[in-house]
Amino acid sequence: MSRVHEALAGISGILVTPYGPDGEIAPERLVPVIDRAVGAGVDILVVNGNTGEFYSLEEAEAARMCSSVVEMVDGRVPVFAGIGRSIREAERAARHAARAGADALMIHQTPDPFVSPRGYADYVKRVVEAGGGLPVMLYLRNDGMGPKAIAEICAIPGVAGVKWATTNALNLSRAIAESPEGVIWVAGLAEVWAPPMYAMGARGFTSGLINVWPERSVAIRDALAAGEYSGAGRLIEGMRVFEDIRAEEMGGTNVTGVKAALALQGLDCGACRPPGASALTERQAADLRGFMQEAVLL
């Protein structure tokens, strides 16, 4: 747990899921991506996150990605395994992650339209139990249940951190104030939102940029840790075009942008599966290439 807590205050790098020409998962294509991220100093690697197209993967595919990433990382940094879907699928995934050697679980917030806070608490408890003691990070994309309910879920034994992926900074501050000490609040909207969330008490941030430019993510992490907010802001401004492309089409080019950038670097990870955009538009592709050239990433 102490290793996980320390790592959560850094960068949680969300890996893409690579596909081969046949459209099937091809985990081995992640080897250079993982080696580059670890070498740059990324603190955590997350498999089966949203940048990993979690909801486009079949259960067996997600399990294979988890096992493969743990093997490729080989203990160099903690590996978090994304867990979600129905409670029975989540329990099976948690058990598999524990057997595979993952260091922690990241529980996706269930998209079920009828979720009660106490029902979600039961969901988290069952996943924690199935994981056999693995620490857990909650992934919150919707804070509608309110700070008090969130704090009660954070009090469940085994919850080590929260990936806060909403723009409601006031609710973040309130949830932190009401939650047990020791829970790490991670800025879950990547580098661009890290400074304001740090100001509200978050530490660490998630990143899809690490697939393409991990050195910039690490520089931003170090600037924020040193309290150099203006320096962090300048570094963030230098990668904002990339994040702006990913945010287009209701976020539907989030993964598409990362995979397009990897392809430009000669690291083909296949197209994004539907319902994400399969490819960038001509304008988006031109903007991405310009960014990559200016950042000397080609």
N, C-alpha and C positions, 0 to 999 in steps of 0.2 A: 504493500500500500504506500509506503514512503517513497519508493521509486516512482510510482504512478503519480503521486501528489506533486513531486518535484517536476516531473515531465509535463504535467498539465499546465504548469505556469509558463511553459514555452510554446512551441508550435505544434499543433496537431495537424499533420499533413495528410490530406485526404487523397488517396491514390485513385487513379482512373482504373477501370477494368478494361484490359485490352482484348480485342477480338482479332481472329485470323481472317483470311480471305473468305472462308466459308461461313463467317458470322459466329463461329463458336469461340468461347473464351480461350485466350492464349496467355496464361499467367506469366510464362517465361519472358514475354516481351517487357515485363516490368523490371527485369534485372538492372538495366542501365539507369532507369528512373530511380529505383530504390538506392542503388549505389551512390548516385549523384546526391540524392537528398541526405543520406546518412553522412556522406563525406562533407557536406556543407554545414552540418550541425543541426539538422531538424530533430526535434525532441521525441516526437511520437509519429508513427505511421498508422493510418486508419484504413482498414480494408472493409469494403462493403458499406461505405458512406454514400451520401447522395452524389458526390462527384464520381463515385464508383458505380453509379446507375443501379443502386440497390434494388429499386422496385422494378427494374427491367430484368433482373436475374431470377432464374428458377432457383428453388431451394438447394438443389444439388450443385448448381453453379456457384452459389454463394459459399457453400461449404468448401468446395474445391479452392476457391479464391482465398479463403481464410487459411487453409492448410498450406497453400503454396506460398503466400506472403510470409507467414511465420517461418517457413523453411528458408526463404530467400533472405529475410532480414537476419536470421541466425543469431538473435539475442543482442544485436548491436544497439537497438533502441526498443522501447516497449511497442508492442503491436496491439491496437484496439480493434476488436471485431464488431462490425455493425450488426445489430440484432433487431428484429421487428416482425411485422405482419401479425398473423393470428397468434394467440398465446401459445398454442401447442407448437407452432413453427418456431416461435421465439425460444421456447424451452429447448427444443431440439437443437437449435442453432447455438444456444448458450452451452449446452453439454458438449457439442462438437468443438466449439472454440476452446473450451477447457482442455479437452483431450488433445487438440492440435498444438497446444502450448501458447495460446494468446495470453497476453498479460492483463487485459481488461476488456470489458464490453462497453459498447456505446449503444444505448437503447434509443432507437428512432421513436419519435412521438407518433403514436398510432393515428392513421388518417380516418379511422372509423368515425362516421358522422354522429354516433351516439356514445360519447365518452363522458363518464362522470369522474370527477377528481378521485373519489375513493375507489372507483373501478380501475383507474389508471394506477393508483397506489398498489392495488392487488396485483396488477400486471407486473409492475416493477419488482414486487416482493417475490413473485414466482420466477421471474428471470434470474434474480439474484440467487435464489435457492438452486435453480437448475445449473447455474454457473459454478456452483461448488465453492463459493468464496472469492471468485474473481471480483476485483473492484469494478464499479460501474460508473459511467458518465451518462447523464441524461441529456438527450438532444431535444431542446424545446424550440419549436418553430412557431408555436402559438402560446401566448401567455394568458389566454382568456380565463383560465381557472383561477387566476389571481395569485398575488404573492403569498398569502397565508397557506393556500392549498399546496403551492409549490414548495414552500418551506417544510410542510409536513411530509411531503414525499422525499425531500432531501434528508430528513431525519431517519429514513429507513437505513438500517445497518448495511454497509457495503457501498452506499452511494458516495463516491469520491469527488465528483465534479458535475458541473452543469454546462453544457454547450448552449449558450444563450443566443438564439438566432432570430430575435425580434428586434425591432428598432425602438421599443418602448424602454428607454433608459430609466424612467421613473419607476416602473415595475421592477426593473433589474435591481435598482438601489433598495427598494422595499423588500424584495425577496432575499437579498443578501443580509439585510438587517434582521430579518425574522428567522433565518436559517441557522443551523448549528455551525459552530466554528469548525474549520478544517475542510469545509467543502470549497473546492476551487471553481470559481466562476470564469468560464472561458468565453471570450468574444467570438461568437459563432457565425459572424458575418464577414469573416476574412479580414485582411489587412486594412481595408478602407474604413471599417467601423471600429477597429481596435482602439484608437486614441480616445474617442468619447466614452467607450465602454471601460477603458482603464480608469478614466476619471471617475466613473461610478463605482469602481471597486473590482472590476474584472481583472484577471491576470491570464496571460496566454491568449492565443487566437488560433482559429482554424485557417487552413490555407489550401487552395487548389493550385496556387502559383508554384508551390514546391515541386510539382511535376515538371515544370518548365524552367523556373528560375529560383531555385532554393536559396541561393546566396542572397538575393534581395530580401526574401522573407526573413532570413536570419539577421540581416542588418537592421531590419525594422524591429524585430524582437529585441535586439540588443539596445537599440536607441530608446525604446519604450521602457525597458528594464532600468535604464540609467536615468529616466525622467527627462530625456531629451525629446520633448514632444515636437518641437519645431523641426528638428532633424528627421524624426520619424515621418512628419508630414511631407517633407521634401522627397523622401524615399518613396512614400506612398504615391505622391503625385507622378512620379516617374514610372509607375506601373498601372496608373488609373485607366488608361485606354484599354488594357487587357481586361480589367474588371468590368468596365462599361460594356464591352462587347458581350461578356458572359451574362450580364444582367438584362440584355435585350430579350424581346419576345416572351415576357413574363418569366424570365429566367430560363427559358427553353434552350438557350444557346450556352448555358453554363458549362456543361460538359463538352459540348461541341467546340467551344473556343479553346479549351485545354487540349483536346485531341488534335485540333487543327494546328496548334502551336507545336505540339510534339511531332507531328508529321513534317512540318517545316524544318525541324531539327534532325530529320531522318529517323525518328523513332515512331514508326507507324503503329498506332494502337487501334486501328479500325474506326469505323463510323459509330456515331451514337445511335443507340436503338430508339425506335419510337416509344413513347411520345415526345422525346427530345428531338430537336432539329438534327437531321442526318448530316447536314453540311452547312457551312456559313454561306450567306449571300455573297455576291461579288463585292459589294461595298464593304461588308464585314471582313471578308478575306483580305481585301486591300488594306483596310485599317490595321488588321492584325500583322500583316507582313511589314507595314511601315513601322509599327511598334517594335517588332522583333529586330528589324534592321537598326533602328535608332538605339535600342538597348544592347546591340551587338550580341544577339542571341542566335544568330544564324552562322 
